[in-house]
Amino acid sequence: MNTPSKKRDVWGSKIGFVLAAAGSAIGLGNIWRFPYVTGENGGAAFVLLYIIFIVLIGVPVMLSELAIGRHAQRNPVGAFRKIAPKSLWPLVGLMGVVTGIGILSYYSVIAGWTFGYFIKALGGSFSNLTSAEQSSQIFTEFVKNPYQCIAYLFVFLTATGFVVLGGISGGIEKWAKILMPLLFVLLLLLTLRSVTLPNAKAGLEFYLAPNFGKINAGTIASALGQALFSLSLGMGAMITYGSYISKKDNLAISAGYVCLFDTLIAVVSGLMIFPALFSMGLDPSGGPGLVFVVLPSIFDKMPGGIFFGAGFFLLLTVAALTSTISLLEVAVTYFVDEFNWQRRRAVLLMSGLAFVLGIPSALSQGANSLLSNLPLVHLGFLDFANILLGNYSLTIGALLIAIFVGYKWGIKNLSAEITIENNHFYGRPFWAIVIRYLCPVAIIVILLYILLTGNYF
Ligand code: PFF
């Protein structure tokens, strides 16, 4: 059942893999979530904490996932089964596959909004906004409209499925090479515009001057949660992408690049957003509505606003697309590897499933009163799905992966996989301690914190 019948695809080049994996990592988490979480949690003090977690938890877990994948050359379930046969470890892989489809379902709803806003911006919907209330009303009406939200969800999943249908080198890698440079250029242009606005300095000062007074247990949990989500860790996305890496590539260096790009884009997104906010005299802690409510009212007042507004929502759309591609690929690789399905069949069924599962999230922003306030939990369906999958499942997944590599597979085997073909594994003793002790302890503490306080990231 689990012996692949055809020759497995591989990334055509090292840069192709780095761009695709960075595409998975760089997403709504960097450009939409990172700036508002930073705004709420003390600016640069939070950024500093975030970077520490990226280096101490993100890099080793990323390296572990990539090494598991490349070693086994299988999907997450098959990879755990190959390395630890006759054990319960494959269930960790299965949890990843299920989580991937679940996250894909609600992530694509928000991604659909970004695409809808791109169309709106192009059509001049944000011209002549007279107040922030008006902008907020446009957003509320948009997300309340069931037909629009479901249609954009459909469009987004169709685009995702189209890319994944092309396979690894002919689909995901090819598109990453087009979409990632586009993303870099858009981000650069928008950041240059933002930092040259009048009074941009106040925004830069807020963002870059650390306010350590705001750091508390909740901020620390947010920083770690954000780091894991942002790097696409804990659900086998990197095991899956790693399973297509050539044995010649240096895994440690590739993992380093992916983490570096992801962090850079998050930090630069802050440089793009805060100066613009301060320049217009707006509140930096605008919450999740920041990009959909606050920013449209800014573009309106800028010279060339339609161009920058549309550019911004196109940037979000592109970032989200390269992430949804990886979310879908996890389940597709699983069914192709384990059940010998044709890729086309796996893509159709899995994106169809994500569409159906995404409908309640699409309706949870006011279109349906039951879904916008679920009984018992008193949360909207989308928020609830994000707590369950984006908070608990990813964190538990990352914890189990660190334990697996630290204690079951072993640092020796990890190191052997990394150093294959004479590649170097710099700082091995340091990473061994980090994977075996620091990662599990830090992740358990954060899990207990969210469990006991109900403060989610
Ligand atoms: N890393 C993506 C982001 O920051 O938006 C989200 C994500 C993609 C999480 C893929 C998990 C994943 F497997």
Residues whose N, C-alpha, C, O or C-beta is under 5 A from the ligand:
A	BS01	PFF	S24 A25 I26 G27 L28 G29 N30 F229 S230 L231 S232 L233 M235 A237 S323 S326 L327
